[in-house]
Amino acid sequence: MLKANQTSLELLRDLRNNETELENLKSYILDLKSKVAVYIPVKGDSIDEKLAEYINNYPERQKLKIMFLREMEGVYSFGSRRVYI
């Protein structure tokens, strides 16, 4: 009986430690997401590179809900709209 109680206590302690580690990892992931560039340009496409520079340096980029999606050089989807840059 004593051994079963000790095992139960060890399992509970491990569970608490794992829950704490999980919360720490979630926080770390959110922190990384806020630091990662949100737009990677096509190399050699000067328009796409400038757009990426603008988006990645946007002061409140966490608030950006809609992203540009490059279709071809100078043509992008922005939400449901096609834009020409």
C-alpha positions in Angstrom: 0.0 0.0 0.0 2.8 2.4 0.9 4.6 1.7 -2.4 1.3 2.5 -4.3 0.9 5.8 -2.5 4.5 6.7 -3.2 4.0 5.9 -6.9 0.8 7.9 -7.0 2.6 10.9 -5.4 5.5 10.6 -7.9 3.0 10.5 -10.8 1.2 13.6 -9.5 4.5 15.5 -9.1 5.5 14.5 -12.6 2.1 15.6 -13.9 2.4 19.0 -12.3 6.0 19.4 -13.6 4.8 18.5 -17.1 1.9 20.9 -17.0 4.3 23.7 -15.9 6.7 22.8 -18.7 3.8 22.7 -21.2 2.7 26.2 -20.1 6.3 27.4 -20.4 6.6 26.0 -23.9 3.3 27.6 -25.0 4.6 30.9 -23.8 7.9 30.4 -25.6 6.1 29.6 -28.8 3.9 32.7 -28.6 7.1 34.7 -28.0 8.8 33.2 -31.0 5.8 33.8 -33.2 5.9 37.5 -32.3 9.6 37.7 -33.4 9.4 35.7 -36.6 9.2 37.5 -39.9 5.6 37.3 -41.2 6.5 37.6 -44.8 9.3 35.9 -46.8 9.9 37.5 -50.2 10.7 35.8 -53.5 14.4 36.4 -54.0 15.1 38.6 -56.9 11.7 40.2 -57.0 12.3 43.8 -55.9 8.6 44.5 -55.4 8.1 41.5 -53.2 11.3 42.3 -51.2 10.0 45.8 -50.6 6.6 44.5 -49.6 8.2 42.1 -47.2 10.4 44.8 -45.7 7.3 46.9 -45.1 5.2 44.1 -43.6 8.0 42.7 -41.4 8.9 46.1 -40.0 5.2 47.2 -39.5 5.1 48.4 -35.9 1.9 46.5 -35.0 2.3 43.5 -37.3 0.7 41.2 -34.6 -2.5 43.1 -35.5 -2.3 42.2 -39.2 -5.1 39.9 -39.9 -4.9 39.7 -43.7 -1.7 38.8 -45.5 -0.6 39.4 -49.0 -0.2 36.3 -51.1 2.0 36.6 -54.2 0.4 35.2 -57.3 3.0 36.5 -59.8 5.4 39.4 -60.1 3.5 42.5 -59.1 0.2 40.7 -58.6 -1.1 39.8 -55.1 -4.1 38.5 -53.3 -5.0 40.6 -50.3 -7.9 38.9 -48.6 -10.5 38.5 -51.3 -9.1 41.2 -53.5 -6.5 41.1 -56.2 -4.0 44.0 -56.1 -1.4 45.1 -58.5 1.8 46.6 -57.1 
